[in-house]
Amino acid sequence: MAKWVRRQPQGSQCETNEQALSCESSGEISQRTETTTQSSATGVFASPTVATENTETSVTMTRANHDGSVWASSYMDVSSHEATADLTTGVVTTSARTTPWSTFTEPPEAQSASRSGNDGGVSKGAVAGIAIGTCIVGAAIAFIAAWLLFKRRDKKFMQKTCPSGYPIYADSSPELVMAQKSAVNGIPYVQVSQAQMRTPVPVPARAPVASPHAVNDALTGILPPAATEHDVSTRISALFAEFKRHIDTFYRGVHASITPSMDSDLASFGKDVDMVELLQNCSHPTVALKHALTAFVLSITESKRDENKQTLWPSELTNFIKPRDSDSAQLAAAQALHRRLTVHIYAQHNALSPANRSQSRLSNLSALSLTRNTFSAIREAAEHFSLTFFPWANPVFGDQERESDLAGIVTEALETRIWLVGQTGEWDFEWEVPGRGAVVVSPSLVVREERRGPRRVVLDQSVVGV
């Protein structure tokens, strides 16, 4: 027997949250319940009856503008329940359906127009950032331009060039110096006087200082190249070696008796020593003879510094104008040029040709064609030395052979002294007093740069113990 069961539909509850809707929105919620019952006409034992219950809940939301126009509408069938009862079997079948939102939205043109009207195009933060960046970039450009302008202006005031080519700096412009000082003290603006600046006085060009190198450049192609210090030292050393060879060859180291008549002749030899005492107390008399020969030859071959002193120096070379310390650089250079030219001309005019070198034994040792008077004076000097130191002479060699050898050495010494005067600088020999028990056998060779600066020793003196 079938049992009839019928349920009344539950009252639907719907809550509307008014806070969720804006002042410009409105909502409507409706619920509709529909119940349908089918039964048989015969009563209980009739055919099965199907009972259907439909419940629908719909939500409609609309949004309007300030002017009341609706621009969006949404509709949703929240729930739909359907129940079917089979009266025969007593089974109730329930189905539920949910309808999604149906939304109506206005066209994109309307949305863009509405958004543009509300936002204004660009936000206020972006506008402020662009303005600040523009100000910073403009200030930086203005600072760089001002710095370049003032730097160029300072250069024009700080340095000017006079006609002679020498720069004139701010030290000669008091107005500019005062302006610079005021700027340093912290004043941001510099006030420059509008008074006309004084015309700079041209600085006279400095005269070039004459030097041996400048003289050499002026004489290029006229004079032979000047000898180096090494060349001069080598030639003087060879001359001193000839003095030593002559004494070692033609004299002996014996102790000879010295008579009173020899004292005056021996006293004229030597340099800053007592020749008689040196020969008596010296264990090696040849050392004293080397000192005497060197001092004697250098004395008779030097240029005439005293008119009363007799030397072998040619008269053509005695008219040199001696430079003084008070002379200017130009005058000293001219005097050096005159001296070198005079020696060069003398050597060219008195050069001995190779064909005439066999005319005499003495001429074979000379490169200059010396006058007859000079030859006679050289031979007399050789004889004087040979006779004075005859007690120490080697008997193996005759007087003529010994005197001829010494005459050739004196001639070579004279030519060396003339050649030395024709070189750059002023060359001279210096004797320094040695300690006790020693004697100088050869002096030192020194040079001065045309009376300028300290002397420079090129060849040291030779000292031998006695």
C-alpha distance (Angstrom), angle and dihedral (degrees) to the residues before:
residue distance angle dihedral
M1 . . .
A2 3.67 . .
K3 3.77 121.5 .
W4 3.67 120.0 -144.6
V5 3.74 115.6 -138.0
R6 3.80 123.3 177.7
R7 3.73 126.2 176.4
Q8 3.72 124.0 -160.3
P9 3.73 115.4 -129.1
Q10 3.76 114.4 -100.4
G11 3.68 115.5 -115.7
S12 3.76 109.8 -102.1
Q13 3.75 117.1 -125.5
C14 3.73 119.4 -150.8
E15 3.78 125.6 -177.4
T16 3.70 122.2 -162.6
N17 3.83 117.3 -158.5
E18 3.74 103.1 -150.3
Q19 3.80 91.4 -174.3
A20 3.76 90.3 63.3
L21 3.78 90.0 60.1
S22 3.73 121.0 71.5
C23 3.72 124.9 -129.3
E24 3.73 88.2 -100.6
S25 3.83 95.4 53.6
S26 3.78 132.0 77.8
G27 3.78 130.5 -167.6
E28 3.78 137.6 -162.1
I29 3.76 127.2 -165.8
S30 3.82 120.4 -170.4
Q31 3.80 132.9 177.2
R32 3.74 126.7 -160.2
T33 3.76 126.1 -174.3
E34 3.77 122.5 -167.4
T35 3.76 123.4 -174.6
T36 3.75 123.2 -170.9
T37 3.82 122.8 -173.7
Q38 3.72 125.4 -172.4
S39 3.86 121.3 -168.7
S40 3.75 137.9 165.8
A41 3.77 123.5 -100.1
T42 3.78 95.4 -131.9
G43 3.76 98.9 63.7
V44 3.72 130.2 -121.5
F45 3.73 100.4 -5.9
A46 3.72 95.7 48.0
S47 3.74 123.8 114.7
P48 3.79 118.7 -64.8
T49 3.69 115.8 -77.5
V50 3.78 125.1 -143.7
A51 3.77 118.1 -142.5
T52 3.76 117.3 -161.3
E53 3.80 127.1 -166.3
N54 3.79 119.8 -172.7
T55 3.76 122.9 -171.3
E56 3.77 120.9 -176.4
T57 3.77 128.1 -177.1
S58 3.79 120.1 -172.5
V59 3.84 131.4 -172.7
T60 3.77 121.1 -160.7
M61 3.85 121.1 -172.8
T62 3.75 125.6 -176.8
R63 3.82 132.5 -178.7
A64 3.75 124.5 -157.5
N65 3.79 136.3 -172.5
H66 3.79 125.8 -117.5
D67 3.77 89.9 -89.7
G68 3.78 91.7 56.2
S69 3.79 98.8 -106.6
V70 3.78 115.2 139.2
W71 3.74 113.6 -129.8
A72 3.83 101.8 167.0
S73 3.79 133.4 34.7
S74 3.81 129.8 177.1
Y75 3.79 127.9 -170.6
M76 3.79 127.9 -173.1
D77 3.78 130.9 178.1
V78 3.76 95.0 -144.7
S79 3.81 98.8 -167.3
S80 3.73 140.8 -7.5
H81 3.77 118.7 -171.4
E82 3.78 123.6 -171.1
A83 3.81 123.2 -174.4
T84 3.83 124.6 -171.6
A85 3.83 123.2 -172.7
D86 3.76 123.5 -157.8
L87 3.79 105.2 -149.1
T88 3.75 94.3 -164.7
T89 3.74 97.9 56.3
G90 3.79 98.6 21.4
V91 3.81 93.6 -125.8
V92 3.75 119.0 143.3
T93 3.79 118.1 -154.7
T94 3.82 119.3 -158.8
S95 3.79 127.4 -170.2
A96 3.80 129.6 -175.6
R97 3.83 129.2 -161.6
T98 3.73 129.5 -173.1
T99 3.76 120.1 -160.1
P100 3.83 116.0 -149.3
W101 3.76 125.6 -128.8
S102 3.74 119.2 -72.7
T103 3.77 107.5 -152.4
F104 3.74 129.5 -169.0
T105 3.81 115.9 -162.5
E106 3.75 128.8 -179.4
P107 3.86 120.9 -112.1
P108 3.89 121.0 -79.2
E109 3.81 91.6 -111.0
A110 3.77 90.0 60.4
Q111 3.82 91.5 46.4
S112 3.85 92.5 50.2
A113 3.78 91.9 47.8
S114 3.77 91.3 48.3
R115 3.85 92.5 47.1
S116 3.79 92.5 47.2
G117 3.77 91.5 50.5
N118 3.80 92.0 50.9
D119 3.90 100.9 40.8
G120 3.81 100.4 37.6
G121 3.92 95.8 -137.2
V122 3.92 102.4 -83.8
S123 3.77 129.1 37.2
K124 3.78 121.3 -113.5
G125 3.83 92.9 -117.4
A126 3.80 92.0 57.0
V127 3.80 91.2 49.9
A128 3.83 91.4 51.2
G129 3.82 92.3 48.8
I130 3.80 92.6 50.9
A131 3.80 91.3 49.8
I132 3.83 93.9 50.1
G133 3.83 92.9 47.6
T134 3.79 91.4 49.7
C135 3.81 91.1 52.2
I136 3.83 93.0 50.3
V137 3.81 94.1 49.0
G138 3.81 92.1 47.0
A139 3.82 92.2 50.2
A140 3.82 91.6 50.4
I141 3.80 92.6 50.6
A142 3.81 91.5 48.4
F143 3.83 91.8 49.8
I144 3.82 93.2 51.0
A145 3.80 92.7 47.6
A146 3.82 92.0 49.6
W147 3.82 92.0 48.1
L148 3.80 92.7 52.2
L149 3.80 91.7 46.8
F150 3.82 95.0 51.5
K151 3.79 92.3 43.7
R152 3.80 91.5 55.5
R153 3.79 90.3 46.0
D154 3.82 92.3 51.5
K155 3.80 90.9 52.4
K156 3.79 91.0 55.0
F157 3.81 91.4 52.2
M158 3.80 97.6 40.1
Q159 3.78 99.9 52.5
K160 3.76 134.0 31.5
T161 3.75 128.8 164.5
C162 3.76 122.2 -129.1
P163 3.83 122.1 -147.8
S164 3.81 91.7 -99.0
G165 3.78 91.5 61.3
Y166 3.82 98.8 -111.4
P167 3.86 117.1 126.6
I168 3.81 119.3 -118.8
Y169 3.80 112.7 -148.7
A170 3.78 133.3 -164.2
D171 3.82 92.2 -82.9
S172 3.81 87.8 80.9
S173 3.85 93.4 52.1
P174 3.84 111.8 66.5
E175 3.80 92.7 -177.4
L176 3.77 92.0 59.3
V177 3.80 92.2 45.3
M178 3.81 91.0 54.8
A179 3.78 90.5 48.3
Q180 3.80 90.6 52.0
K181 3.82 92.0 49.3
S182 3.81 91.8 51.6
A183 3.80 89.9 50.5
V184 3.80 90.9 52.1
N185 3.82 91.7 51.4
G186 3.79 89.8 65.7
I187 3.80 104.7 -93.4
P188 3.82 106.0 142.4
Y189 3.80 93.7 -149.1
V190 3.77 125.5 53.4
Q191 3.76 118.3 -144.5
V192 3.79 112.8 -151.2
S193 3.76 120.0 -164.0
Q194 3.77 114.7 -111.9
A195 3.80 92.0 -147.0
Q196 3.76 114.9 119.5
M197 3.78 112.6 -98.2
R198 3.74 120.2 -122.3
T199 3.76 117.1 -98.5
P200 3.82 108.4 -105.1
V201 3.78 114.3 -113.2
P202 3.80 111.7 -123.0
V203 3.79 111.6 -112.3
P204 3.80 112.1 -130.9
A205 3.76 114.3 -118.9
R206 3.76 115.2 -105.3
A207 3.75 116.5 -111.3
P208 3.79 111.2 -117.9
V209 3.77 114.1 -106.9
A210 3.74 110.8 -116.1
S211 3.78 116.8 -123.9
P212 3.77 136.2 173.2
H213 3.79 89.1 -101.3
A214 3.82 90.6 56.5
V215 3.80 89.8 49.5
N216 3.78 90.4 50.5
D217 3.79 90.6 52.1
A218 3.82 90.7 52.0
L219 3.81 91.8 50.5
T220 3.79 96.7 45.9
G221 3.79 108.6 134.0
I222 3.82 93.4 16.4
L223 3.80 105.5 63.0
P224 3.78 127.1 38.1
P225 3.80 114.8 -105.7
A226 3.78 113.2 -75.6
A227 3.78 115.1 -105.0
T228 3.77 119.0 -108.9
E229 3.78 123.0 -122.1
H230 3.78 89.1 -104.4
D231 3.80 91.3 55.3
V232 3.80 91.8 49.4
S233 3.80 92.6 47.2
T234 3.80 91.3 49.9
R235 3.80 93.9 51.3
I236 3.82 94.3 46.8
S237 3.80 91.2 47.5
A238 3.81 89.3 53.0
L239 3.81 89.8 52.1
F240 3.82 92.0 51.5
A241 3.79 89.0 48.9
E242 3.84 89.1 56.9
F243 3.80 90.2 55.1
K244 3.79 90.8 52.8
R245 3.80 93.0 46.1
H246 3.81 92.8 51.7
I247 3.82 93.0 52.8
D248 3.81 94.2 44.3
T249 3.82 90.5 49.4
F250 3.80 105.1 41.4
Y251 3.84 102.7 28.9
R252 3.81 138.7 56.1
G253 3.78 133.2 -141.1
V254 3.79 96.9 -121.2
H255 3.79 130.9 134.1
A256 3.79 106.5 -114.0
S257 3.77 127.0 -174.3
I258 3.80 115.1 -105.6
T259 3.79 116.0 -145.1
P260 3.82 123.0 -152.5
S261 3.80 90.3 -110.5
M262 3.82 89.8 61.9
D263 3.80 95.1 54.9
S264 3.80 96.6 83.1
D265 3.82 93.7 48.1
L266 3.81 93.9 46.7
A267 3.81 91.8 47.3
S268 3.82 90.7 62.6
F269 3.83 90.4 64.2
G270 3.75 129.2 72.4
K271 3.78 134.1 46.1
D272 3.79 118.9 -100.1
V273 3.84 91.7 -23.3
D274 3.81 137.8 98.9
M275 3.78 100.9 -113.8
V276 3.81 95.4 -163.6
E277 3.80 93.2 52.4
L278 3.80 91.6 43.7
L279 3.82 92.6 54.5
Q280 3.80 92.8 47.3
N281 3.81 96.6 48.3
C282 3.81 99.6 34.8
S283 3.79 116.0 103.8
H284 3.83 89.5 -155.2
P285 3.84 110.1 41.9
T286 3.81 91.8 -172.4
V287 3.84 88.9 68.5
A288 3.81 89.2 58.2
L289 3.83 89.9 46.6
K290 3.82 91.5 53.2
H291 3.79 90.2 52.1
A292 3.82 90.8 48.5
L293 3.83 94.5 47.9
T294 3.83 94.2 48.1
A295 3.78 93.4 48.5
F296 3.81 91.6 45.3
V297 3.83 97.3 50.6
L298 3.82 94.5 43.9
S299 3.80 90.0 49.1
I300 3.82 96.9 53.2
T301 3.82 94.9 43.0
E302 3.81 99.5 50.2
S303 3.80 123.5 104.0
K304 3.78 116.3 -89.5
R305 3.76 108.5 -89.0
D306 3.78 92.7 158.2
E307 3.79 121.9 44.5
N308 3.80 91.7 -148.0
K309 3.79 93.9 54.4
Q310 3.79 118.1 92.4
T311 3.80 114.9 -136.0
L312 3.78 138.3 158.3
W313 3.79 92.6 -117.4
P314 3.85 111.6 131.2
S315 3.78 115.1 -107.5
E316 3.84 90.7 -134.1
L317 3.80 88.3 67.3
T318 3.80 98.9 46.5
N319 3.80 97.9 85.3
F320 3.77 97.7 75.8
I321 3.78 115.1 138.6
K322 3.76 103.3 -125.9
P323 3.82 112.5 -134.0
R324 3.77 116.8 -122.1
D325 3.76 129.8 -149.8
S326 3.80 90.5 -115.7
D327 3.79 93.8 56.9
S328 3.77 118.0 110.2
A329 3.77 123.1 -112.2
Q330 3.80 92.2 -105.6
L331 3.81 92.4 51.5
A332 3.80 92.7 47.0
A333 3.80 90.3 51.1
A334 3.81 90.9 49.4
Q335 3.80 91.1 50.1
A336 3.79 91.5 50.4
L337 3.80 89.4 49.5
H338 3.81 90.9 49.6
R339 3.81 92.1 50.0
R340 3.78 94.8 50.2
L341 3.79 93.4 45.7
T342 3.81 91.6 49.6
V343 3.80 93.0 52.0
H344 3.80 91.3 45.9
I345 3.81 92.7 51.0
Y346 3.83 91.5 46.7
A347 3.81 92.4 51.1
Q348 3.81 91.7 48.5
H349 3.80 93.9 48.9
N350 3.82 94.5 45.6
A351 3.79 99.6 39.8
L352 3.80 112.5 135.6
S353 3.79 112.9 -129.2
P354 3.81 116.6 -130.0
A355 3.84 90.8 -117.3
N356 3.80 92.4 60.8
R357 3.81 97.8 46.5
S358 3.81 92.3 94.0
Q359 3.79 94.6 58.3
S360 3.77 92.6 99.6
R361 3.74 139.4 -1.9
L362 3.76 91.7 -111.2
S363 3.80 92.8 51.6
N364 3.80 90.9 57.9
L365 3.79 88.7 67.1
S366 3.80 95.2 48.2
A367 3.79 133.4 76.8
L368 3.80 92.8 -167.5
S369 3.76 128.0 73.2
L370 3.79 96.8 -125.6
T371 3.74 121.6 -166.8
R372 3.79 122.2 -102.7
N373 3.80 91.1 -109.3
T374 3.77 90.5 54.4
F375 3.81 91.4 50.7
S376 3.80 90.6 50.8
A377 3.79 92.7 48.8
I378 3.82 91.2 50.4
R379 3.81 92.3 51.6
E380 3.80 92.3 47.4
A381 3.79 90.4 52.1
A382 3.82 91.1 51.1
E383 3.81 91.7 49.7
H384 3.80 91.7 48.8
F385 3.80 93.1 55.7
S386 3.80 92.7 43.7
L387 3.82 93.4 52.2
T388 3.81 94.5 45.0
F389 3.82 93.9 53.9
F390 3.80 96.2 34.1
P391 3.87 93.5 122.0
W392 3.83 89.0 67.0
A393 3.82 95.9 42.8
N394 3.79 120.8 123.6
P395 3.83 107.7 -113.9
V396 3.77 91.1 -149.5
F397 3.83 90.4 78.7
G398 3.79 126.0 54.4
D399 3.78 125.8 -123.3
Q400 3.81 94.9 -108.5
E401 3.79 93.5 52.2
R402 3.78 91.7 47.1
E403 3.83 93.1 47.8
S404 3.82 93.9 46.2
D405 3.79 91.7 52.8
L406 3.78 91.1 49.7
A407 3.84 91.8 47.1
G408 3.80 89.9 55.6
I409 3.83 90.4 51.3
V410 3.82 91.1 50.0
T411 3.83 90.5 50.6
E412 3.79 91.3 50.1
A413 3.80 89.9 49.2
L414 3.82 90.9 51.5
E415 3.80 92.9 51.0
T416 3.81 90.4 46.9
R417 3.79 91.5 52.9
I418 3.83 91.2 49.5
W419 3.82 90.7 48.3
L420 3.81 90.4 48.7
V421 3.82 92.3 54.6
G422 3.82 89.5 55.1
Q423 3.82 92.4 59.7
T424 3.77 127.1 91.1
G425 3.77 114.6 -86.8
E426 3.78 129.9 20.5
W427 3.79 114.6 -72.3
D428 3.77 125.2 -163.8
F429 3.81 144.1 157.7
E430 3.78 121.0 -115.8
W431 3.79 128.2 -163.0
E432 3.77 118.0 -153.6
V433 3.79 119.8 -166.0
P434 3.81 108.2 -114.8
G435 3.75 127.0 -147.4
R436 3.77 125.7 -81.6
G437 3.79 114.8 -64.6
A438 3.85 94.6 23.9
V439 3.77 135.7 95.3
V440 3.81 133.1 -162.4
V441 3.80 112.7 -119.4
S442 3.84 94.9 178.6
P443 3.83 129.4 16.1
S444 3.78 127.4 -130.2
L445 3.80 122.0 -94.2
V446 3.81 115.4 -131.3
V447 3.78 134.4 178.6
R448 3.82 134.3 -159.3
E449 3.78 124.9 -162.1
E450 3.80 98.2 -117.4
R451 3.82 93.8 -53.2
R452 3.76 91.8 -48.8
G453 3.73 126.2 120.6
P454 3.78 128.5 -5.8
R455 3.76 122.6 -42.4
R456 3.77 118.4 -94.8
V457 3.79 122.3 -145.0
V458 3.78 111.5 -131.7
L459 3.82 98.6 171.3
D460 3.81 123.9 23.0
Q461 3.77 121.6 -134.1
S462 3.79 120.5 -104.5
V463 3.80 118.0 -124.4
V464 3.82 125.2 -170.9
G465 3.81 126.9 -170.6
V466 3.81 117.5 -119.9
